[in-house]
Amino acid sequence: MNKNIFLLFHGRFPSEKAASLFAAKSCESFSDLGAEVTFVVPKRLKVKTKNFGEYYNIKENFKVKYVPTVDFFNFLGDASFHISLFFYSISSTLFLLKNAKKEDVIYTNETLPLLFAAIFFKNTLFEVHDYPENKKWFYGLLFSSVRWILVTNKWKLKKIEEDFDQVKDKIFLERNAVEISEFDIQESKEEAQEKIEHTFSKNKKIILYTGHLYDWKGADTLAEAAEFLGDSYEVLFVGGTEKDIETFTKKYRHIKNVFMLGFKPHAEIPLWQRASDLLVLPNTAKQDISKFYTSPMKLFEYMASGIPILASDIPSISEILNTSNSFLVEPDNPDKLATKIIEIFKSEERFEKAVKSRSDIEEYSWSKRAGRIFTQLFAN
């Protein structure tokens, strides 16, 4: 049976953003199962095109093909993105027409490129990462055009089924994933701290946030909560773009127990997590992308680490985390977040919950995710 997959991705590759890593891990895991995978990305002006395997700590077992686009960076604001996406949609479709067979699978979470591709290819899969609040006519057309629709949480599955008749018999649920072996490391907390280029204070409780600093991620809530914690706590932030790190640092430099450590290679994240005592996922409930749409990759990475987790009690998170495998707290409330952190360190229950979250993550490995998707794509 033919198992050729062309995965379309309009973002920068490689890059520090989670979407880029997610796409690369998808390619790797499909290839591990025997598919011939071609990753089709735009050729950006300031992106290095080599050593993505080392950058992400993944196997280079799939092809990466760079196609032309128009790269204005942010010179024209939002228009820059839309112009780039339009030209990428054309160039990726031309690439497919030249290199893909009619029976090959075209897989992406990019809307316009997939709509173009679906004109010529029947085996098209749309992975829905957000919910289409606006332009429902466009998404209705897209849903009608594709063969499969994958959603990453229960809320989106139910909502899309309610709002779009076109998805009947096409849609299925498959949550995000993690490479469990990467986080199942042998180092103790002390050994991990010794390997990291950061001076950890002795006898301090280490609280860690990894990922971007966008407002909907709730990192501000954690930074504000740090001010209510005593000197025995250190709150570390790992990740973010250069601009966001600069803004965040200026905003919270008066809080002495907040440390902005910047972007770190993904291969280092397991060590950072092992060096910590508590991992925090403080997503906001003020924006639907956080409250309903997302399925955060770091949620799964946190679970794989075996370190206690504290997370916002919102639908997108609580369908995976619960009171048996984590601690949940009211979102967007720094005072309550700080109070909960203090309570957690007084409770031996945190170790039991960490063991349970590590056990629960087994179903969310990249290999199992890819295998279940293969069942949908190649069952017939």
C-alpha positions as CSV (number, residue, x, y, z in Angstrom):
1,M,0.0,0.0,0.0
2,N,1.2,3.5,-0.9
3,K,2.1,5.5,2.2
4,N,3.4,8.7,0.9
5,I,2.6,11.8,3.1
6,F,3.2,15.4,2.1
7,L,3.0,17.6,5.2
8,L,2.5,21.3,4.5
9,F,3.7,23.9,7.0
10,H,3.8,27.7,6.3
11,G,5.8,28.7,9.4
12,R,9.5,29.2,9.8
13,F,11.5,26.0,9.9
14,P,13.4,25.4,12.1
15,S,12.3,27.9,14.7
16,E,11.7,28.3,18.4
17,K,8.0,28.0,18.1
18,A,6.0,25.0,19.3
19,A,4.2,24.7,16.0
20,S,7.4,24.1,14.1
21,L,8.5,21.4,16.6
22,F,5.0,19.8,16.4
23,A,5.2,19.6,12.6
24,A,8.7,18.1,12.7
25,K,7.7,15.5,15.3
26,S,4.7,14.6,13.2
27,C,7.0,14.0,10.2
28,E,9.4,11.9,12.2
29,S,6.7,9.7,13.8
30,F,5.0,9.0,10.5
31,S,8.3,8.1,8.9
32,D,9.1,5.8,11.8
33,L,6.0,3.9,10.9
34,G,7.2,3.4,7.3
35,A,5.7,6.3,5.5
36,E,7.7,8.3,2.9
37,V,7.3,11.8,4.3
38,T,8.0,15.0,2.6
39,F,7.9,18.2,4.6
40,V,7.0,21.2,2.4
41,V,8.0,24.6,4.0
42,P,8.5,28.1,2.7
43,K,12.1,29.3,2.1
44,R,12.5,32.3,4.5
45,L,15.3,34.8,4.1
46,K,16.7,34.6,7.6
47,V,16.2,30.9,8.5
48,K,18.9,28.3,8.6
49,T,17.9,25.3,6.6
50,K,20.3,22.7,8.0
51,N,20.7,20.6,11.2
52,F,17.1,20.6,12.1
53,G,17.7,17.1,13.6
54,E,20.2,18.5,16.1
55,Y,18.0,21.6,16.7
56,Y,15.0,19.5,17.7
57,N,16.8,16.4,18.8
58,I,14.9,14.3,16.2
59,K,15.9,11.9,13.5
60,E,16.3,13.4,10.0
61,N,14.3,10.5,8.5
62,F,12.1,12.6,6.3
63,K,12.7,15.0,3.4
64,V,12.5,18.7,3.8
65,K,11.6,20.7,0.7
66,Y,11.8,24.5,0.7
67,V,9.4,26.2,-1.8
68,P,9.3,29.9,-2.7
69,T,7.3,32.5,-0.9
70,V,7.3,36.3,-0.5
71,D,8.9,37.2,2.8
72,F,8.1,40.8,4.0
73,F,8.7,39.8,7.7
74,N,6.4,42.2,9.6
75,F,7.0,45.2,7.3
76,L,3.3,45.4,6.2
77,G,1.8,44.2,9.5
78,D,-0.8,41.4,9.2
79,A,-0.8,41.9,5.4
80,S,2.8,40.4,5.3
81,F,1.5,37.1,6.7
82,H,-1.5,36.9,4.3
83,I,0.7,37.7,1.3
84,S,3.2,35.1,2.3
85,L,0.5,32.5,2.9
86,F,-1.1,33.2,-0.5
87,F,2.2,32.7,-2.3
88,Y,3.1,29.7,-0.3
89,S,-0.3,28.2,-1.1
90,I,0.5,28.5,-4.8
91,S,4.1,27.3,-4.6
92,S,3.2,24.3,-2.4
93,T,0.4,23.3,-4.8
94,L,2.7,23.5,-7.8
95,F,5.3,21.4,-5.8
96,L,2.6,18.8,-5.1
97,L,1.4,18.7,-8.7
98,K,5.0,18.0,-9.8
99,N,6.0,15.6,-7.1
100,A,3.0,13.9,-5.5
101,K,0.7,11.2,-6.9
102,K,-3.0,11.4,-6.9
103,E,-3.3,8.8,-4.1
104,D,-0.8,10.4,-1.8
105,V,-1.9,12.0,1.5
106,I,-1.7,15.8,1.9
107,Y,-1.6,16.6,5.6
108,T,-1.6,20.1,7.2
109,N,-3.2,22.5,9.6
110,E,-2.8,25.3,7.0
111,T,-6.2,26.3,5.6
112,L,-5.6,28.0,2.2
113,P,-2.8,25.7,1.1
114,L,-5.0,22.7,1.8
115,L,-8.0,24.2,0.0
116,F,-5.8,24.7,-3.1
117,A,-4.3,21.2,-2.8
118,A,-7.8,19.6,-2.3
119,I,-8.7,20.7,-5.8
120,F,-6.2,18.2,-7.2
121,F,-5.8,15.6,-4.5
122,K,-8.5,13.5,-2.8
123,N,-6.6,12.3,0.3
124,T,-6.4,15.5,2.2
125,L,-6.3,15.8,6.0
126,F,-7.0,19.0,7.9
127,E,-5.7,19.1,11.5
128,V,-7.7,21.8,13.3
129,H,-5.6,23.6,16.0
130,D,-8.0,26.5,16.6
131,Y,-11.8,26.8,16.2
132,P,-13.1,28.7,13.2
133,E,-15.0,31.5,14.9
134,N,-14.9,33.8,11.8
135,K,-15.4,33.1,8.1
136,K,-17.5,30.0,8.7
137,W,-18.4,29.9,5.0
138,F,-14.7,29.5,4.2
139,Y,-14.3,26.6,6.7
140,G,-17.5,25.0,5.5
141,L,-16.0,25.0,2.0
142,L,-12.7,23.6,3.4
143,F,-14.5,20.9,5.5
144,S,-16.5,19.9,2.4
145,S,-13.3,19.7,0.3
146,V,-11.1,17.5,2.5
147,R,-11.4,13.8,3.2
148,W,-10.4,13.8,6.9
149,I,-10.6,16.3,9.8
150,L,-8.5,15.8,12.9
151,V,-9.2,17.8,16.1
152,T,-7.0,17.9,19.2
153,N,-9.6,18.1,22.0
154,K,-13.1,17.2,22.9
155,W,-14.5,20.7,23.0
156,K,-13.5,21.3,19.3
157,L,-14.9,18.0,18.3
158,K,-18.3,18.7,19.8
159,K,-18.4,22.3,18.6
160,I,-17.4,21.6,15.0
161,E,-19.9,18.7,14.8
162,E,-22.6,21.1,16.1
163,D,-21.7,23.9,13.7
164,F,-20.8,22.2,10.5
165,D,-22.9,19.5,8.8
166,Q,-20.0,19.0,6.3
167,V,-17.8,17.1,8.9
168,K,-20.1,14.0,9.3
169,D,-18.1,10.8,9.0
170,K,-14.9,12.8,8.4
171,I,-13.9,14.0,11.8
172,F,-12.0,12.3,14.6
173,L,-10.2,13.2,17.8
174,E,-6.4,12.8,18.3
175,R,-4.8,14.9,21.1
176,N,-1.2,16.2,21.0
177,A,1.7,14.1,22.0
178,V,5.2,13.9,23.6
179,E,8.4,11.9,23.0
180,I,8.2,10.2,26.4
181,S,11.7,8.8,26.3
182,E,13.2,12.3,26.0
183,F,11.8,13.2,29.4
184,D,12.4,9.9,31.1
185,I,15.9,10.9,32.1
186,Q,18.0,9.4,34.8
187,E,19.5,12.5,36.4
188,S,18.4,13.5,39.9
189,K,17.3,17.0,40.6
190,E,20.8,17.9,41.8
191,E,22.5,16.3,38.9
192,A,20.2,18.1,36.4
193,Q,21.0,21.4,38.1
194,E,24.7,20.8,37.8
195,K,24.4,20.2,34.0
196,I,22.4,23.4,33.4
197,E,24.1,26.8,32.9
198,H,22.2,28.5,35.7
199,T,23.2,29.0,39.3
200,F,20.5,27.4,41.4
201,S,20.2,28.6,45.0
202,K,20.6,26.1,47.7
203,N,17.4,25.1,49.6
204,K,15.1,27.0,47.3
205,K,11.9,25.7,45.9
206,I,12.2,25.8,42.1
207,I,9.0,26.6,40.2
208,L,9.3,26.4,36.4
209,Y,7.3,27.7,33.4
210,T,8.5,26.6,29.9
211,G,7.2,28.0,26.6
212,H,6.1,31.3,25.0
213,L,5.1,34.4,26.9
214,Y,2.0,35.3,24.9
215,D,-0.7,36.9,27.1
216,W,-3.0,33.9,26.6
217,K,-0.4,31.6,28.0
218,G,-0.9,33.1,31.4
219,A,2.8,33.7,32.2
220,D,2.0,37.1,33.6
221,T,-0.2,35.5,36.2
222,L,2.6,33.4,37.4
223,A,5.1,36.3,37.5
224,E,2.6,38.3,39.5
225,A,2.1,35.4,41.9
226,A,5.8,35.2,42.5
227,E,5.6,38.5,44.4
228,F,3.3,36.8,47.0
229,L,5.8,34.0,47.5
230,G,8.6,34.3,50.1
231,D,12.4,34.2,49.5
232,S,12.4,30.5,49.7
233,Y,10.8,30.2,46.2
234,E,12.4,30.9,42.8
235,V,10.2,31.2,39.7
236,L,12.0,30.4,36.4
237,F,10.7,31.3,32.9
238,V,12.3,29.3,30.1
239,G,11.3,30.3,26.5
240,G,9.9,33.2,24.5
241,T,10.9,35.3,21.6
242,E,13.7,37.9,22.0
243,K,11.1,40.7,21.9
244,D,8.8,39.1,24.4
245,I,11.6,38.2,26.7
246,E,12.8,41.8,26.7
247,T,9.3,43.2,27.4
248,F,8.6,40.6,30.1
249,T,12.0,41.2,31.8
250,K,11.4,45.0,32.0
251,K,7.9,44.4,33.4
252,Y,8.9,42.1,36.2
253,R,12.5,43.0,37.0
254,H,11.3,44.4,40.4
255,I,10.3,41.0,41.5
256,K,13.5,39.5,42.9
257,N,12.5,35.8,42.8
258,V,11.5,35.9,39.1
259,F,14.3,34.8,36.7
260,M,14.0,35.2,32.9
261,L,16.3,32.6,31.3
262,G,15.3,33.0,27.6
263,F,15.0,30.5,24.9
264,K,16.7,27.1,25.4
265,P,17.1,24.3,22.8
266,H,14.3,21.8,23.1
267,A,16.8,19.1,24.0
268,E,17.6,20.9,27.2
269,I,14.0,21.1,28.4
270,P,13.9,17.7,30.1
271,L,16.9,18.8,32.3
272,W,15.2,22.1,33.2
273,Q,12.1,20.2,34.3
274,R,14.0,17.6,36.3
275,A,15.9,20.5,38.0
276,S,12.6,21.9,39.3
277,D,10.2,21.1,42.1
278,L,6.9,22.2,40.5
279,L,5.8,22.8,36.8
280,V,3.2,25.5,36.2
281,L,0.7,25.8,33.3
282,P,-1.1,29.1,34.1
283,N,-3.2,29.5,30.9
284,T,-5.8,32.3,31.0
285,A,-9.5,31.8,30.8
286,K,-10.0,35.3,29.3
287,Q,-9.3,34.1,25.7
288,D,-11.0,31.2,24.0
289,I,-7.8,30.1,22.3
290,S,-6.6,29.2,25.8
291,K,-9.8,28.2,27.5
292,F,-11.2,26.0,24.7
293,Y,-9.1,25.6,21.6
294,T,-5.5,24.7,22.7
295,S,-4.0,21.3,23.5
296,P,-0.6,22.6,24.9
297,M,2.4,20.5,24.0
298,K,4.0,21.5,27.3
299,L,1.1,19.9,29.2
300,F,2.2,16.5,27.8
301,E,5.9,17.3,28.3
302,Y,5.2,18.3,31.9
303,M,3.3,15.0,32.5
304,A,6.2,13.0,31.0
305,S,8.7,14.5,33.4
306,G,7.3,13.0,36.5
307,I,7.4,16.3,38.3
308,P,4.3,17.7,40.1
309,I,2.1,19.9,38.0
310,L,-0.1,23.0,38.8
311,A,-2.4,24.1,36.1
312,S,-5.3,26.4,35.4
313,D,-8.7,24.8,35.8
314,I,-10.0,25.4,32.3
315,P,-11.7,23.0,29.8
316,S,-8.8,22.7,27.4
317,I,-6.5,21.5,30.2
318,S,-8.8,19.7,32.6
319,E,-9.8,17.2,30.0
320,I,-6.3,15.8,30.4
321,L,-5.2,16.9,33.9
322,N,-7.4,16.3,36.9
323,T,-7.2,16.2,40.7
324,S,-5.7,12.7,40.6
325,N,-2.7,13.6,38.4
326,S,-2.1,17.3,39.2
327,F,-3.2,20.3,41.1
328,L,-5.8,22.7,39.5
329,V,-6.3,26.3,40.4
330,E,-8.6,29.2,39.4
331,P,-7.1,30.9,36.4
332,D,-6.0,34.6,36.2
333,N,-5.7,35.0,39.9
334,P,-2.1,35.6,41.1
335,D,-3.1,35.6,44.8
336,K,-4.8,32.2,44.6
337,L,-2.0,30.8,42.4
338,A,0.6,31.8,45.0
339,T,-1.6,30.4,47.8
340,K,-1.9,27.1,45.9
341,I,1.8,26.9,45.4
342,I,2.5,27.2,49.1
343,E,-0.2,24.6,49.9
344,I,1.4,22.1,47.4
345,F,4.8,22.2,49.0
346,K,3.2,21.4,52.3
347,S,1.5,18.3,50.8
348,E,3.2,14.9,50.3
349,E,0.3,14.2,47.9
350,R,2.3,16.1,45.2
351,F,4.5,13.1,44.6
352,E,1.6,10.7,44.2
353,K,0.0,13.0,41.7
354,A,3.3,13.2,39.7
355,V,3.5,9.4,39.5
356,K,-0.1,9.3,38.2
357,S,0.5,11.9,35.6
358,R,3.6,10.0,34.4
359,S,1.5,6.9,34.1
360,D,-1.3,8.7,32.3
361,I,1.0,10.1,29.6
362,E,1.7,6.6,28.1
363,E,-1.2,6.9,25.7
364,Y,0.0,10.2,24.4
365,S,3.4,9.2,22.8
366,W,4.2,10.3,19.3
367,S,4.4,6.7,18.1
368,K,1.0,5.8,19.4
369,R,-0.5,9.1,18.0
370,A,1.0,8.4,14.6
371,G,-0.3,4.8,14.7
372,R,-3.8,5.8,15.5
373,I,-3.8,8.4,12.7
374,F,-2.4,5.7,10.3
375,T,-5.4,3.6,11.1
376,Q,-7.6,6.4,9.9
377,L,-5.5,7.1,6.7
378,F,-4.7,3.6,5.6
379,A,-7.4,1.4,7.0
380,N,-8.8,0.6,3.5
